[in-house]
Amino acid sequence: MDVPGPVSRFIEYLRIKTVQPTPDYAACREHLRGQARELGLAFQAHEYVAGKPVVILTWEGTEPALPSIILNSHTDVVPVFEEFWSHPPFEAARVPTADGSDYQIIARGAQDMKIVGHCYLEAIRAMQQRGERVRRTVHAVFVPDEEIGGHDGMALFVGSPEFAALNAGFALDEGMANPGDGLRVFYGERAPCWVRFVAHGQTGHGSQFIDDTAAEKLVPIIDRMMEFRREQLAAFRTPNADGSAKTLGDVTTANLTMLQSGVQHNVVPESASASVDIRMTPSIDYQAFRRWLEDLAAEHGAQAEMVQFWEDNTVTPTDASNPFWPAFEDAIAAQGIAIVREIFPAATDSRYLRRAGIPALGVTPLRNTPILLHDHNEYVLQSDVLAGIDFYTHVLAAVANVPG
């Protein structure tokens, strides 16, 4: 069976090995340059760190003075363990489903998030083929390094004159598949707080009772963090007042991820450290939480080092105070799709946009689909790709035509 053009182009995109830690961004940039040429879109590529291009494809609106629409996606993907894959992860194999009604497209990045970036462009293509125009200029933005924090990508881009020149008014970015029937729409996200607790103490022979050791200082800190984790887990398992279940975005998670100490079995170590991966829900005071961690460390004679700390807890309004929300919501409802509003459980590049004052929503148009981001045998169905294109034609026609 012939492969539909939009699916063929998706497979081409998936085959570009933009895999961390050495993504082939040059090949990705040239692929996007080719797409811009086919679609008659203006093309820009800017490197704020050498070899890491931010690529912008622009579809000019009929009223270009209005604040524009940003369609953001990241081009990098996470590493793979190839021995656990049924097909090579960058072959983008197109495999018939068991009942023969569809095809799985198996590739790293299929869900996270090349389907989204690809569907943006295919939606523009479909609208152009129908002779449609939109009021607001639309910028499809493809950024590097989101999977390792976005520090060399979106973080630098939003502070650049090139970003200011886009006159952004509203943005769409990645979301997550939903195993259920609703469309998950993320209007905020939990902030990363990676803390390393470091303690120093007396050293000596392991056969003695030595006072004031590093471990003695560190253990009660770990105990308190595990108690905090149990408290948050209990809150997560407690239904909301309306009986609905909480999501991870509603609570703050804490996981002990690294313990480091010691040089030899019979030597009491001079130092010890414990690293905790914390994701803060935006409903808490981030600075107060940071002070609590620092005070906890000081109480036990240790230090709290912030390996990563995100200070901004801005969320995007999902009511009429955000003029783009009603248009977005109506476009979804017109497709017969229910919206599930959530806080994203991890960090995406949307946080940089929101901090810059741009309302951003995270959406990946995958429903009744297992969550496979970062997993073995990541895939999407061919029908998902085609439905995603249709989804974005409706959404783009709505949000890019919001009057000024």
Disulfide bonds with the S-S distance in Angstrom:
none
